[in-house]
Structures are given as C-alpha cells and as structure tokens.
C-alpha cells in the first residue's frame, strides 16, 4: 500500500502578513460580514444617479485641498503691512488673513492652484447637490420610505451653502467684507435683539476683530463635521431603503436591477472619482477665480457694481434688492425694517416648503405605499409644474443679485431692471406652473395615443372600401408598459363623518387633492389597448 502527500503551496511573507492581519481584524470586528453584505448590494445604473456621486467626490476634493490651505492660512485680523512678492500690494495695510491669502497665492508653491481647486470644488459641490435634489423631486424619489432622506439632503444643501459662505468670507478682501456687511445689516434689522446679536457675532462693532477667527472655526471644524455626519446618514439610508430605479423591463417595487457594489460598482465609482478630480483640477488650472489682489483689503468705501456673493447665496442677496425701499414702521419704540425682515420671511417660508414637500404631497394623496419605481415627470404634471414654479421663483431671486450688472452691461436703467424682476417674482412662477402643466398633460395625451395606436409610420394604404388610412407601427410590450404604467390618482371624495359633518381639515385636504388631480390623463386600460391593436390602423 502506498500513499501520497500533497503539500500546500508555500505562502510568501507578504501574503502571510495580509492573511494574518485580515483574520486579526475580522475576529475582533466582524468586518468581513459587513463587507460581504454590502458588497452584494445592487445599485441601478443611470447617468442622473451620478449627480449625487459628483457631490460626494467634490466634497472629498474640498477636504483634501482645504487641508493643504489650512497649513498656511492665518485666521487673524491683526493689522499688518504686506511685504510679499506681489508689487502692487507691497506696503499696503491689511489684516493678517488677507496677507496670508496673498502669500498662499504668490509665495507658496502650488498655493494658487490649491485655492482655485478648493473654490471650484466648493461651487461644484453646491451645484451638484442642487441638481441632485431636482432630480429626486421631479422623479418622485422623495416618497415613502425616503421622506427623511429628503430632509437630510436638504440640510446638506443648507450646510453646503453655509460652508461656502464662511470660506468665501475668510480672505477679508473687499468682496468678502461687503458680504459680511450685508449679514451685519440683516442681523441688526431684527427688532430688540439685533444689535446685541451683531455685537456677539462680530465681537464688537462691525467688523470687529474676531469674525475671521470665528468663521474659520466654523469653516474647518463644525460645518465639515456636520456635513460628514449628514453624508454618512444619507448614504446609510440609501443602503437601508435600497436605491430607487427608473421603470423598465424586469423592474418592480420589490427588486433592484443593476450591478453589485463589489467589484463592478466600486470600480466604476473609483474611476469616476478620478474623472471628477481631474476635471476640477483642469478647470482650476485654466480658469482663475476670486482674485483678491485685484480687489484689495476690506474697506467700506469702494463698493462698486458687480459686488455680490457667490452664486449659491445670490438668491438671498437678490431678494434684498427686490424689496421696495422705505418699508419701515415704528412700534413699541423700535424700528421694524420690513425691507430686511420681509425677504428673510419669504426665503424662510420658501425653504420650509421645500423641506416639507414630501410630507405635504403624502398628506394630499393619502398614499401610504412604498415607492421604489421613479415617476416620469410628465406623469405627475402638478408636481412637475410646482417644481418649475419653484425653480422660476429661485431664478428670479438669483437674477436680482446681478441687477446692477444687467443694468451696466446692457445699458438699462437700474429702476427698469428692478421693476421687471419684481413683476417676474410674482408672475413668473404662475406662468411657469401653467405652461409646464399644459406641456405635461400634452405629453401624456401623446403617450396615450401611442399606447393605443402605435407610432405613426408615414405609410398610407387604401382599404377595400376606398378609405385611406395611415399604418401605425405597433409597440412591443416593454414600450407599452412604460407608457401606461403609472399611478392614477383621483381627487378625494368628501364623505361626512359619523356625526354627519365634514371637518374643515377634510375640506382643506379635498380642495388640495382636487387642485392636484382634477386635470389628469387616465392611463388606458388593458382592454382599450387590446381594442386598439385590432383597429384598422
């Protein structure tokens, strides 16, 4: 009897170390279970889903470039004289923050590039979050069970704007100083406590000596920590709820059609990160931004046309410009500056409505089901029209921040530009709502006709009875399903309660429901589709 012994191949040192380290960590943290479970998660593949990834990757670029800038920036308002290599500024009195920003731009190797990378990544971060939220809104991805994730995303958008504004204000140049002056005016317009809040915020009479240091603390510590926390919560909810997907073959409310995280999605996401990083660096290399040396240190006297904050804060500045002047009232010994308080109230109501919209729509529709299939915007005409009205309202406020530039560049009167924008602030959303809803209903009618009769082929035939008809190209089952499979909400019917009365809350809800769903196109039934197939066309 003979026996053979097969020896296992010997492992080299690096393999043994990797295996031992992996076992050590897994035995103490059970991370292997989490990696295995997460690696099997499936994510759908669509270009619009990349908007959220652009926001995430832009934030990573912000953290990397911001860490570099932190090593050289001096967050101090102590007066000094510039002694660096930029000759036009040599000997000019300025704050230490302004001087260190100039040193980063002209003395630190790669400093100006990092400033540009940081600024462009911040702009892309806010823009991609805004576009991501619009995609979620118009496709109905905020519905149950994702209402809380919508609120988290909205808070992220607000935090991103706050992070951008605090960073924009750090160099202590003319533009950032004027932006802070606007904030100071808004705070002081608050009755009773406004002056005290301004003194507390600025550390004395504006501009004080502490504001740059306090903004710096917010910019590099508190706000980034909150952004990281809410990003983690947002991604956790995406994994818990599973990713919503567009309607298509094989896609139901119970499954997700796409690629697993490991290895496919992780490889694609990693490659896309480097693409985003490369595009930001490319823009930063060739397109300068925020040349503070051209503006000079902060001085309240040189306020010229073109002085406005970065675009994401422009809507607030524009709202201040669009309010008629002279709206002040003397009450209880205090001056109530409505030209400052009204814009704050309007902007506050607008932001609250945006954050609460998922709950408002759920209350109106009474829909308690979970939704994992996205809507086509045309199939929710009222929601799409509301979104278009909101975007128009925001755009008019945003345009108001550049009213002076429009007047100077197009040789228009300032009063004419302001009055036009004031009219558009009220009429623009109304027109946008009506036009968008009509377009959506028209597209739904077209889809219904195509589902019933097929596509127009342009081929005319003569029937035996002498009638000329156009032959229509029939749809396959998948195309037909996409056109007709959407929720048909009808207005709520009012019914009295046990006491024979109809409460005001039910009347209010029924009124909103009638406004939402009175004008609608009912999807064709299966019987109508079958009948359309057998017609002469």
C-alpha positions in Angstrom: 0.0 0.0 0.0 1.3 3.4 -0.9 0.2 6.8 -0.1 1.0 10.2 -1.5 1.1 13.5 0.4 0.4 16.8 -1.4 1.9 19.8 0.2 0.1 23.1 0.0 2.0 25.8 -1.9 4.1 27.9 0.4 3.0 31.5 1.0 5.4 34.3 0.8 5.8 36.8 3.6 3.5 39.5 2.3 0.6 37.0 1.8 1.0 35.6 5.3 1.0 39.1 6.8 -2.1 40.1 4.8 -4.0 37.0 5.8 -3.0 37.3 9.4 -3.9 41.0 9.5 -7.3 40.3 7.9 -8.1 37.4 10.3 -7.0 39.6 13.3 -9.3 42.4 12.3 -12.2 40.2 11.3 -12.1 38.2 14.5 -12.4 41.4 16.6 -14.7 43.5 14.5 -16.6 41.0 12.2 -16.0 43.5 9.4 -16.0 40.6 6.9 -19.7 40.1 7.4 -20.4 43.8 6.8 -18.2 43.8 3.7 -19.8 40.7 2.3 -23.3 42.0 2.9 -22.5 45.5 1.5 -20.7 44.0 -1.5 -23.8 42.2 -2.6 -25.9 45.4 -2.6 -27.2 46.1 -6.1 -27.4 49.7 -7.5 -29.1 50.7 -10.7 -27.2 52.3 -13.5 -28.4 55.6 -14.9 -26.5 58.8 -15.7 -28.7 61.0 -13.5 -27.6 59.0 -10.4 -24.1 60.3 -10.9 -25.1 63.8 -9.7 -25.1 62.6 -6.1 -21.7 61.0 -6.7 -20.3 64.3 -8.1 -21.4 66.0 -4.9 -19.7 63.3 -2.8 -16.4 63.4 -4.8 -16.4 67.2 -4.9 -16.6 67.2 -1.1 -13.6 64.9 -0.9 -11.7 67.3 -3.1 -12.7 70.1 -0.8 -11.3 68.2 2.2 -8.0 67.4 0.5 -7.4 70.9 -0.8 -8.7 72.6 2.4 -6.2 70.6 4.4 -3.4 72.0 2.3 -4.7 75.5 2.7 -5.1 75.2 6.4 -1.3 74.7 6.8 -0.6 78.2 5.5 -3.7 80.4 6.3 -3.6 82.7 9.3 -7.1 83.4 10.6 -6.3 86.7 12.3 -7.5 90.3 11.8 -4.4 91.9 13.3 -3.3 94.8 11.1 -0.1 94.3 9.2 1.7 95.6 6.0 2.1 93.3 3.1 5.8 92.5 2.3 5.3 89.7 -0.2 6.4 89.5 -3.9 3.2 91.0 -5.4 4.5 94.5 -6.0 1.1 96.4 -6.4 0.2 95.4 -2.9 3.6 95.9 -1.3 3.4 98.1 1.8 -0.5 98.2 1.8 -2.1 97.9 5.2 -4.3 94.8 5.6 -5.3 92.1 8.0 -3.2 89.0 8.7 -5.9 86.9 6.9 -5.6 88.9 3.7 -1.7 88.9 3.9 -1.6 85.1 4.4 -4.0 84.5 1.5 -1.8 86.6 -0.8 1.2 84.6 0.5 -0.6 81.4 -0.4 -1.3 82.8 -3.9 2.2 84.1 -4.7 4.7 82.6 -2.3 3.6 79.0 -1.5 4.4 76.5 -4.3 1.1 75.3 -5.7 -0.8 77.5 -3.4 -2.8 79.4 -6.1 -3.7 76.2 -7.8 -5.0 74.8 -4.4 -7.0 77.9 -3.9 -8.6 77.5 -7.3 -9.2 73.8 -6.8 -10.8 74.5 -3.4 -13.1 77.2 -4.7 -14.2 75.4 -7.9 -14.8 72.2 -5.9 -17.0 74.1 -3.5 -19.0 75.6 -6.4 -19.4 72.2 -7.9 -20.4 70.7 -4.6 -23.3 73.1 -4.1 -24.4 72.9 -7.8 -24.4 69.1 -7.8 -26.4 68.9 -4.6 -29.0 71.3 -6.1 -29.2 69.3 -9.3 -29.4 66.0 -7.4 -32.3 67.4 -5.4 -34.1 68.5 -8.5 -33.7 65.0 -10.0 -35.1 63.5 -6.8 -38.0 66.0 -6.8 -39.1 65.6 -10.4 -38.9 61.8 -10.4 -40.8 61.5 -7.0 -37.9 59.7 -5.3 -38.7 61.5 -2.1 -41.9 59.4 -1.5 -42.2 56.8 1.3 -39.9 55.5 2.7 -37.4 58.3 1.7 -39.0 61.4 3.2 -36.4 61.6 6.0 -33.6 61.2 3.5 -35.0 64.2 1.5 -34.9 66.3 4.7 -31.3 65.1 5.3 -30.3 66.1 1.7 -32.0 69.4 2.2 -30.0 70.0 5.4 -26.9 69.1 3.5 -27.7 71.7 0.9 -28.1 74.4 3.6 -24.8 73.3 5.3 -23.0 73.4 1.9 -24.2 77.0 1.4 -23.1 77.9 4.9 -19.7 76.2 4.4 -19.2 78.1 1.2 -20.1 81.4 2.6 -17.8 81.1 5.6 -14.9 80.1 3.4 -15.7 83.0 1.0 -15.5 85.4 3.9 -12.1 84.4 5.2 -9.7 86.4 3.0 -11.0 89.7 4.4 -11.0 91.4 1.0 -13.4 93.9 -0.4 -15.9 91.4 -1.7 -16.0 89.2 1.4 -16.1 92.3 3.6 -19.2 93.6 1.8 -20.9 90.2 2.1 -20.3 90.3 5.9 -21.6 93.9 5.9 -24.9 92.6 4.4 -25.1 89.9 7.1 -24.4 92.6 9.7 -27.3 94.7 8.4 -29.7 91.7 8.4 -28.8 90.8 11.9 -29.2 94.4 13.1 -32.7 94.6 11.4 -34.0 92.1 13.9 -36.0 94.1 16.5 -35.0 94.2 20.1 -32.1 91.7 19.9 -30.5 92.6 16.6 -27.8 94.9 17.9 -26.8 92.5 20.7 -26.6 89.6 18.2 -24.3 91.7 15.9 -22.0 92.6 18.8 -21.9 89.0 19.9 -21.3 87.6 16.4 -18.6 90.2 15.4 -17.0 90.6 18.8 -17.9 94.3 18.8 -18.9 97.0 16.4 -18.6 95.7 12.8 -16.2 94.5 11.5 -14.7 93.8 14.9 -11.5 91.9 15.4 -12.8 88.3 15.9 -15.1 87.5 13.0 -12.4 85.9 10.7 -11.3 83.6 13.5 -14.8 82.6 14.4 -15.7 81.9 10.7 -12.5 79.9 10.4 -13.5 77.7 13.3 -16.9 77.2 11.7 -15.4 76.5 8.3 -12.8 73.9 9.2 -14.4 72.2 12.3 -18.1 72.5 13.0 -19.6 72.7 9.5 -17.4 70.0 7.9 -18.2 67.6 10.8 -21.9 68.2 10.3 -21.6 67.7 6.5 -19.7 64.4 7.1 -22.3 63.3 9.6 -25.2 64.0 7.3 -23.5 62.5 4.2 -23.0 59.3 6.3 -26.7 59.3 7.3 -27.7 60.0 3.7 -25.7 57.0 2.3 -26.8 54.8 5.1 -30.5 55.5 4.3 -29.7 54.8 0.6 -28.4 51.3 1.6 -31.3 50.6 4.0 -34.1 51.7 1.7 -32.4 50.3 -1.5 -31.9 52.6 -4.5 -34.9 53.8 -6.5 -34.9 52.9 -10.2 -36.4 54.1 -13.4 -39.3 52.0 -14.8 -38.1 49.4 -17.3 -38.1 45.6 -18.2 -37.9 43.4 -15.1 -38.0 46.3 -12.6 -40.6 46.1 -9.9 -41.2 47.6 -6.4 -39.6 44.5 -4.8 -36.3 44.3 -6.7 -33.4 46.4 -8.0 -31.9 45.8 -11.4 -28.3 46.8 -11.7 -24.7 45.9 -10.7 -23.4 44.8 -7.3 -21.1 47.1 -5.3 -18.2 44.6 -5.5 -16.5 44.6 -7.9 -18.4 46.3 -10.6 -19.9 49.4 -9.0 -16.9 50.1 -6.8 -14.6 50.0 -9.8 -16.8 52.4 -11.7 -17.2 54.7 -8.7 -13.5 54.8 -8.2 -12.8 55.7 -11.8 -15.5 58.3 -11.8 -13.9 59.9 -8.7 -10.6 60.5 -10.5 -12.6 61.9 -13.5 -14.3 64.4 -11.3 -11.0 65.2 -9.5 -9.3 65.7 -12.9 -12.0 67.9 -14.3 -11.8 70.2 -11.2 -8.0 70.4 -11.4 -8.3 71.1 -15.2 -10.7 74.0 -14.6 -8.7 75.3 -11.7 -5.5 75.3 -13.9 -7.0 77.4 -16.7 -9.8 79.5 -15.1 -8.9 81.8 -12.3 -11.4 82.7 -9.6 -11.7 85.2 -6.7 -8.6 87.3 -7.5 -8.4 89.1 -4.1 -5.3 91.0 -5.2 -7.5 92.9 -7.7 -10.0 93.9 -5.0 -7.7 94.8 -2.2 -8.2 94.6 1.6 -11.6 95.3 3.1 -12.6 99.0 3.1 -16.3 100.0 3.4 -15.9 102.9 0.8 -15.2 101.1 -2.5 -18.5 99.3 -3.2 -18.9 99.1 -7.0 -21.2 97.4 -9.4 -20.5 93.7 -9.5 -20.2 93.3 -5.8 -22.2 90.2 -4.9 -21.6 86.8 -3.2 -21.0 83.5 -4.9 -24.0 82.3 -6.9 -25.4 79.9 -4.3 -26.0 82.8 -1.9 -27.2 85.1 -4.7 -30.8 84.3 -4.2 -30.7 85.9 -0.7 -28.9 89.0 -1.9 -31.3 89.3 -4.8 -34.3 89.1 -2.6 -33.0 92.0 -0.5 -32.6 94.1 -3.7 -36.1 93.4 -5.0 -37.9 94.6 -1.9 -39.2 98.2 -2.3 -37.4 100.8 -0.2 -38.8 102.7 2.8 -40.7 99.9 4.3 -40.2 100.7 8.0 -42.5 101.0 11.0 -42.1 102.4 14.5 -43.6 100.0 17.0 -43.1 100.0 20.8 -40.1 102.3 20.5 -38.3 100.1 18.0 -37.8 100.5 14.2 -39.1 97.5 12.3 -37.2 97.4 9.0 -39.6 95.4 6.8 -37.3 95.8 3.8 -34.9 93.4 5.6 -37.4 91.3 7.5 -39.7 90.6 4.6 -37.0 89.0 2.5 -35.9 86.8 5.4 -39.5 85.7 6.0 -40.1 84.9 2.3 -36.9 83.0 2.0 -37.6 81.1 5.2 -41.1 80.1 4.1 -39.7 79.0 0.7 -37.0 76.8 2.3 -39.5 75.3 4.8 -41.9 74.4 2.0 -39.0 72.7 0.1 -38.0 70.7 3.1 -41.6 69.7 4.0 -42.9 69.0 0.4 -42.7 65.2 0.7 -45.0 65.2 3.7 -47.4 67.7 2.1 -47.8 65.6 -1.0 -48.2 62.4 1.1 -51.0 64.2 3.0 -52.7 65.4 -0.1 -52.6 62.0 -1.9 -53.2 59.8 1.1 -50.7 57.4 -0.4 -49.2 55.1 2.3 -47.4 52.7 -0.1 -43.7 52.3 -0.5 -42.4 53.6 -3.9 -39.2 52.2 -5.4 -40.0 52.9 -9.0 -39.5 56.5 -10.1 -42.1 58.6 -11.9 -41.6 60.1 -15.3 -42.1 63.9 -14.7 -44.9 64.1 -17.3 -46.9 61.5 -15.4 -47.0 63.8 -12.3 -48.0 67.1 -14.0 -48.9 69.1 -10.9 -45.7 68.1 -9.1 -43.6 68.9 -12.1 -45.4 72.3 -12.5 -44.8 73.1 -8.8 -41.2 72.3 -9.3 -40.9 74.5 -12.4 -42.7 77.4 -10.4 -40.2 77.0 -7.6 -37.2 77.0 -9.9 -38.5 80.1 -11.6 -39.0 81.8 -8.2 -35.5 80.9 -7.2 -34.1 82.0 -10.6 -35.7 85.5 -10.3 -34.3 86.0 -6.8 -31.0 84.8 -8.1 -31.1 87.2 -11.1 -31.9 90.1 -8.7 -28.4 89.7 -7.2 -27.0 90.7 -10.6 -29.4 93.5 -11.3 -26.6 96.1 -11.3 -24.5 94.1 -13.8 -27.5 93.7 -16.1 -28.1 97.4 -16.0 -24.5 98.4 -16.7 -23.7 95.7 -19.3 -26.9 96.1 -21.3 -27.2 99.9 -20.8 -30.5 99.7 -19.0 -31.9 101.8 -16.2 -31.5 100.2 -12.7 -35.1 101.0 -11.9 -36.3 99.3 -15.1 -34.4 96.1 -14.3 -35.6 96.1 -10.7 -39.2 96.7 -11.6 -39.1 94.0 -14.2 -37.7 91.4 -11.8 -40.2 92.5 -9.1 -43.0 91.7 -11.6 -41.4 88.4 -12.6 -41.1 87.4 -9.0 -44.9 87.1 -8.8 -45.9 86.4 -12.4 -43.0 84.2 -13.4 -43.9 81.2 -11.1 -47.6 81.4 -12.2 -46.7 81.3 -15.9 -44.2 78.6 -15.3 -46.8 76.5 -13.5 -49.5 76.9 -16.1 -47.1 76.3 -19.1 -45.4 73.3 -17.5 -48.6 71.6 -16.6 -50.1 72.0 -20.0 -46.9 70.6 -21.6 -47.0 67.5 -19.2 -50.7 66.9 -20.0 -50.0 67.2 -23.7 -47.2 64.7 -23.5 -49.4 62.3 -21.5 -52.1 62.6 -24.3 -49.4 61.8 -26.8 -48.2 58.7 -24.8 -51.8 57.5 -24.5 -52.4 57.8 -28.3 -49.1 56.0 -29.0 -50.0 53.2 -26.5 -53.4 52.7 -28.2 -52.5 53.1 -31.8 -48.7 52.8 -32.1 -46.2 55.1 -33.8 -47.1 56.9 -37.0 -45.2 55.2 -39.8 -46.0 57.7 -42.6 -47.2 54.8 -44.8 -50.6 55.4 -46.3 -52.7 52.4 -47.6 -56.1 52.2 -49.2 -58.7 49.9 -47.7 -61.0 47.7 -49.9 -63.8 50.2 -49.2 -61.8 53.0 -50.7 -60.7 54.6 -47.3 -57.2 55.8 -47.0 -55.5 55.2 -43.6 -52.1 55.5 -42.2 -50.4 52.3 -41.0 -49.2 52.6 -37.4 -46.1 50.7 -36.1 -47.2 48.7 -33.0 -45.3 48.9 -29.7 -43.7 45.9 -28.0 -44.8 45.0 -24.5 -41.9 46.8 -22.8 -42.5 50.1 -24.6 -46.3 49.9 -24.0 -45.7 49.1 -20.3 -43.5 52.2 -19.8 -46.2 54.5 -21.3 -49.2 53.2 -19.4 -47.9 52.0 -16.0 -48.2 54.9 -13.7 -50.3 55.7 -10.7 -53.7 57.3 -11.5 -54.7 59.5 -8.6 -58.2 60.8 -8.5 -59.5 63.7 -6.4 -60.6 62.7 -2.9 -64.3 62.3 -2.4 -65.8 64.2 0.6 -67.9 62.0 2.9 -69.4 63.1 6.2 -68.3 61.5 9.5 -70.5 59.7 12.0 -72.0 63.0 13.1 -73.0 63.9 9.6 -70.4 66.7 9.4 -67.4 67.3 7.2 -64.5 68.7 9.2 -62.5 71.7 7.9 -59.3 69.5 7.7 -61.0 67.1 5.3 -62.4 70.0 3.2 -58.9 71.5 3.0 -57.4 68.2 2.0 -60.1 67.6 -0.6 -59.5 71.1 -2.0 -55.8 70.4 -2.4 -56.5 67.0 -3.9 -58.9 68.5 -6.4 -56.2 71.0 -7.4 -53.6 68.3 -7.7 -55.5 65.7 -9.7 -58.6 67.3 -11.4 -56.7 67.8 -14.6 -55.2 64.4 -15.4 -54.9 61.9 -18.2 -56.1 58.4 -17.2 -53.8 55.6 -18.5 -55.5 53.3 -21.0 -56.8 50.0 -19.6 -55.7 46.7 -21.0 -59.0 46.3 -22.8 -58.5 49.6 -24.6 -55.0 48.6 -25.6 -56.3 45.3 -27.0 -59.0 47.1 -28.8 -56.5 49.5 -30.3 -54.5 46.6 -31.7 -57.4 45.2 -33.6 -58.4 48.5 -35.3 -57.8 49.1 -38.9 -54.6 51.1 -38.3 
